[in-house]
Amino acid sequence: MIYGYHVVICLFLIIFQTTLLVGGAAVHLYDLLAPFVVYLGVYHLPRGAIPVLLFSGLAMDGISGGVFGVYLTAYLWMYVGVRWAIQFLQVGNVILMPLLVTAGVVFESLVVAFSAVVLASAPWPVESILPVVSGQVLWGAVTGPFLMLFFIRGQKIVERARKSFYAEKSPLRTP
């Protein structure tokens, strides 16, 4: 049931990001799956998170139209980095979550931006990346913790629903 929740969240974030957030505005929004990858890194073991990361990375690589494997690689390395970082940091800390989300957004934005710079057909000045990445980091630092709270609350609701669904019925109780 938790895998279904994760897949639904991935699909919702991908559809929301690719359909509703695109436009001609000069706002540089970040990849909404970056806070989700940080959430998976903090709250889920690899056996539960890796299939979801593979699904979301392959879906984003297929939709993005860019270099295939960039998002998948960024998500997997971001997950590994978060799992490594929580060994040294206290997970329940209020300041930790925005910092982890911001670091994840920075990492993923730089990986995608530098892959675009390296594979561009014409020379592209590297200093033009700074406004885009800094805007994405700012948006990630502001909205990322709220997304993390949304994911955590959703997981609690799904776990409560799973427990009530699979609760053992009393034999004397009528259905």
C-alpha positions, 0 to 999 in steps of 0.5 A, a space after each residue: 500500500 505504501 508503494 501505491 502511495 509513493 507511485 501516486 505521489 510521483 505521478 502527481 508531482 510529475 504531472 503537476 510539474 510538467 503541465 501546470 508549472 510550465 509557462 513563459 514566466 521568468 520564474 525558475 522552478 525546481 524539480 518537485 521530486 527533489 524533496 520527495 527523494 530527500 523524504 525517501 532518503 530520510 524515512 525509507 530503507 533502500 529496499 522500499 525506496 529504490 524501486 520508487 526512485 527507479 520509477 520516478 527517475 525513468 519517468 522524468 528522463 522519459 518526459 524531460 526530453 534531455 539526456 536520458 539517465 540524468 534524473 535517474 542518476 541524480 535521484 540515486 546519488 541524492 538518495 545515497 547522499 541523504 542516507 549518508 548524511 542522516 548517519 551524522 545528523 539528527 533526523 527530527 531536527 527542525 532545521 535539518 529538513 530545509 537544509 537537506 531539501 536545499 542541498 538536494 535541490 542544489 545537487 540536482 539543479 547543478 547536475 541537470 544544468 551542467 549536463 545541459 552545458 556539456 552537451 550544448 551544441 554551441 558554447 554556453 557561458 557557465 555564469 548564465 547558470 547562476 541565476 537559474 540555479 539560485 532561483 531554483 535553490 530559493 524556491 526549494 528552500 521555501 517550498 521544500 519543507 512544506 512538501 516534506 510535511 505533506 509527504 510525511 502526513 500522507 504517509 501517516 494517513 496511508 499507514 492508518 488506513 492500512 492498519 484499519 483495513 487489515 485490522 483483525 475482526 472480532 469473531 463475535 462481531 457482525 460485519 
